[in-house]
Amino acid sequence: MVDTKKPLLIKRYASRRLYNTETSDYVTLEDIAGFIRDDRDVQIVDLKSGDDLTRQYLLQIVAEHESKGESVLPISVLTDLVRSYTTQATSTVPAFLAQTFELFRDSQSKWVEGVQTVNPSMAKSIEAMQAQQEAFLKAMTGGVPMGASGPEPEKTEGEDLNDIKKQLADLQSKLSKMSK
């Protein structure tokens, strides 16, 4: 029985081949992206040095999807990310991204539950998009838990609810435009 709570351990050999330690076979970057879409965390380590290469490979997966025209990241976001590496914001960006994606995931999950009753095939597309966003978040934050770079800003329950309502309204607007 496989423990899906533990990250799937992938070992990178000197030949740069990636080895799935659970199934004892070689995997590709697309296989790893599939594991992540299936809500499975992965950890990629160099066999010889033991270095954790997970972040590097997740970024590579994101870059490949972006280069194939599967763009999720607007140019402005990419530009801001590059800027954050050259400023003092570097320490706050991972926490900010984690919080933003957490709020987005929460509101999106509630929205998906509603969509599933109306149009089950659209819900599958949305779930795939969620998995891509999660992979991006893990790549960008290096798995840093929310608030690890500093204290979370204080928010009242009403502010959180208003944020979620606004995000839900935006998503519903996009859905109605797609169905026209």
For each residue, the residues with C-beta under 8 A, 3 or more apart:
1:
2: 22
3: 6
4: 40
5:
6: 3 41
7: 40 41 42 43
8: 20 21 22 35 40 41 42 43
9: 21 22 42 43 45
10: 18 19 20 21 27 32 42 43 44 45
11: 18 19 21 44 45 46 47
12: 16 17 18 19 44 45 46 47 53
13: 16 17 18 19 47
14: 47 48
15:
16: 12 13
17: 12 13 26
18: 10 11 12 13 26 27 28 29 32 44 57
19: 10 11 12 13 24 25 26 27 47
20: 8 10 23 24 25 26 27 31
21: 8 9 10 11 24
22: 2 8 9
23: 20
24: 19 20 21
25: 19 20
26: 17 18 19 20
27: 10 18 19 20 31 32
28: 18 31 32
29: 18 32 33 57 60 61 64
30: 33 34
31: 20 27 28 34 35
32: 10 18 27 28 29 35 36 42 44 57 61
33: 29 30 36 37 61 65 135
34: 30 31 37 38
35: 8 31 32 38 40 42
36: 32 33 39 40 41 42 58 61 131 134 135 138
37: 33 34 128 131 132 135
38: 34 35 131
39: 36 131
40: 4 7 8 35 36
41: 6 7 8 36 138
42: 7 8 9 10 32 35 36 54
43: 7 8 9 10 52 54
44: 10 11 12 18 32 52 53 54 56 57
45: 9 10 11 12 50 51 52 53 54
46: 11 12 49 50 51 53
47: 11 12 13 14 19
48: 14
49: 46
50: 45 46
51: 45 46
52: 43 44 45 55
53: 12 44 45 46 56 57
54: 42 43 44 45 57 58 138 143
55: 52 58 59 139 142 143
56: 44 53 59 60
57: 18 29 32 44 53 54 60 61
58: 36 54 55 61 62 135 136 138 139
59: 55 56 62 63 139
60: 29 56 57 63 64
61: 29 32 33 36 57 58 64 65 135 139
62: 58 59 65 66 73 135 136 139
63: 59 60 66 67
64: 29 60 61 67 68
65: 33 61 62 68 70 72 132
66: 62 63 70 71 72 73
67: 63 64
68: 64 65
69:
70: 65 66 132
71: 66 74
72: 65 66 129 132 133 136
73: 62 66 77 78 136
74: 71 77 78
75: 78 79
76: 79 80
77: 73 74 80 81
78: 73 74 75 81 82
79: 75 76 82 83
80: 76 77 83 84
81: 77 78 84 85 93 140
82: 78 79 85 86
83: 79 80 86 87 89
84: 80 81 87 89 90 93
85: 81 82 90
86: 82 83
87: 83 84 90
88: 91
89: 83 84 92 93
90: 84 85 87 93
91: 88 94 149 150
92: 89 95 96 149 150
93: 81 84 89 90 96 97 140
94: 91 97 98 140 141 142 144 148 149
95: 92 98 99 141 144 146 147 148 149 150 152
96: 92 93 99 100
97: 93 94 100 101 137 140 141
98: 94 95 101 102 137 141 144 145 146 147 148
99: 95 96 102 103 146 147 152
100: 96 97 103 104
101: 97 98 104 105 133 134 137
102: 98 99 105 106 146
103: 99 100 106 107 160 163 164 167
104: 100 101 107 108 133 167
105: 101 102 108 109 130 133 134
106: 102 103 109 110 164
107: 103 104 110 111 163 164 167 168 171
108: 104 105 111 112 126 130 167 171
109: 105 106 112 113 130
110: 106 107 113 114 164 168
111: 107 108 114 115 126 168 171 172
112: 108 109 115 116 123 126 127 130
113: 109 110 116 117
114: 110 111 117 118
115: 111 112 118 119 122 123 126 175
116: 112 113 119 120 123
117: 113 114
118: 114 115 122
119: 115 116 122 123
120: 116 123 124
121: 124 125
122: 115 118 119 125 126 175
123: 112 115 116 119 120 126 127
124: 120 121 127 128
125: 121 122 128 129
126: 108 111 112 115 122 123 129 130
127: 112 123 124 130 131
128: 37 124 125 131 132
129: 72 125 126 132 133
130: 105 108 109 112 126 127 133 134
131: 36 37 38 39 127 128 134 135
132: 37 65 70 72 128 129 135 136
133: 72 101 104 105 129 130 136 137
134: 36 101 105 130 131 137 138
135: 33 36 37 58 61 62 131 132 138 139
136: 58 62 72 73 132 133 139 140
137: 97 98 101 133 134 140 141
138: 36 41 54 58 134 135 141 142 143
139: 55 58 59 61 62 135 136 142
140: 81 93 94 97 136 137
141: 94 95 97 98 137 138 144
142: 55 94 138 139
143: 54 55 138
144: 94 95 98 141 148 149
145: 98 148
146: 95 98 99 102 152
147: 95 98 99 150 151 152
148: 94 95 98 144 145
149: 91 92 94 95 144
150: 91 92 95 147
151: 147
152: 95 99 146 147 155
153:
154:
155: 152 159 160
156: 159 160
157: 160 161
158: 161 162
159: 155 156 162 163
160: 103 155 156 157 163 164
161: 157 158 164 165
162: 158 159 165 166
163: 103 107 159 160 166 167
164: 103 106 107 110 160 161 167 168
165: 161 162 168 169
166: 162 163 169 170
167: 103 104 107 108 163 164 170 171
168: 107 110 111 164 165 171 172
169: 165 166 172 173
170: 166 167 173 174
171: 107 108 111 167 168 174 175
172: 111 168 169 175 176
173: 169 170 176 177
174: 170 171 177 178
175: 115 122 171 172 178 179
176: 172 173 179 180
177: 173 174 180
178: 174 175
179: 175 176
180: 176 177
